[in-house]
């Protein structure tokens, strides 16, 4: 699926570029993350089966269930996007 390839490339690229602020990270990642979030469960399972960021994504989803946030002072979407990067890169 195109979304996974695009998202993988974007997350990979953060290893070599400044992240900017939380709004910058959201501007880059949110549309693809939201597309992934909104897939039907069976579609999501197929797309994510061998995805290198699957565990990172799953942990982020769990941390953001029921309106929870990893970064309390940020919007929910910004926290979700930034959490993906922090869980993988830190």
PLY file of the C-alpha trace (Angstrom):
ply
format ascii 1.0
element vertex 90
property float x
property float y
property float z
element edge 89
property int vertex1
property int vertex2
end_header
0.00 0.00 0.00
1.25 3.40 -0.96
0.53 4.94 2.46
2.90 2.51 4.23
5.71 3.14 1.74
5.31 6.91 2.02
5.07 6.77 5.82
8.12 4.51 6.10
10.16 6.89 3.96
9.06 9.89 6.00
9.88 8.23 9.35
13.22 6.96 7.98
14.10 10.48 6.86
13.78 11.84 10.41
17.05 10.07 11.24
18.91 12.66 9.15
16.93 15.88 9.38
15.90 18.31 12.11
12.41 17.47 13.35
11.28 21.05 13.85
8.41 21.52 16.28
5.35 19.36 16.89
3.34 21.23 14.25
6.08 20.52 11.69
6.03 16.80 12.53
2.25 16.71 12.27
2.34 18.45 8.89
4.62 15.72 7.56
3.12 12.60 9.16
-0.52 13.12 10.08
-2.30 12.54 6.75
-0.62 9.17 6.23
-1.01 8.15 9.88
-4.67 9.08 9.76
-5.15 7.07 6.55
-3.57 4.08 8.29
-5.69 4.57 11.42
-8.87 4.59 9.35
-8.30 1.36 7.43
-10.62 -1.53 8.12
-9.04 -3.91 10.65
-8.34 -6.65 8.07
-6.80 -4.14 5.65
-4.65 -2.68 8.40
-3.47 -6.13 9.45
-2.41 -6.98 5.89
-0.66 -3.65 5.32
1.19 -3.68 8.64
2.10 -7.37 8.83
5.81 -6.92 8.06
6.07 -3.16 8.53
9.26 -2.14 10.33
7.36 0.42 12.41
4.46 -1.87 13.37
5.46 -2.20 17.05
6.11 1.52 17.31
2.74 2.27 15.75
0.92 -0.23 17.98
2.49 1.27 21.12
1.52 4.76 19.99
-2.07 3.69 19.34
-2.27 2.09 22.78
-0.88 5.22 24.47
-3.46 7.36 22.67
-6.57 5.26 23.28
-9.63 6.98 24.73
-8.18 10.44 24.20
-4.94 9.67 26.04
-1.76 11.41 24.97
1.95 10.81 25.36
2.59 14.57 25.35
-0.11 16.17 27.48
0.54 19.78 26.42
0.11 19.01 22.71
-2.99 18.39 20.66
-3.96 14.73 20.33
-2.82 14.57 16.69
0.50 16.28 17.39
1.12 13.98 20.35
0.35 10.93 18.20
2.76 12.00 15.45
5.56 12.98 17.81
5.13 9.80 19.87
5.81 7.67 16.78
9.17 9.39 16.35
10.09 9.35 20.03
9.21 5.69 20.43
11.40 4.77 17.49
14.30 7.21 17.79
14.73 7.54 21.58
0 1
1 2
2 3
3 4
4 5
5 6
6 7
7 8
8 9
9 10
10 11
11 12
12 13
13 14
14 15
15 16
16 17
17 18
18 19
19 20
20 21
21 22
22 23
23 24
24 25
25 26
26 27
27 28
28 29
29 30
30 31
31 32
32 33
33 34
34 35
35 36
36 37
37 38
38 39
39 40
40 41
41 42
42 43
43 44
44 45
45 46
46 47
47 48
48 49
49 50
50 51
51 52
52 53
53 54
54 55
55 56
56 57
57 58
58 59
59 60
60 61
61 62
62 63
63 64
64 65
65 66
66 67
67 68
68 69
69 70
70 71
71 72
72 73
73 74
74 75
75 76
76 77
77 78
78 79
79 80
80 81
81 82
82 83
83 84
84 85
85 86
86 87
87 88
88 89
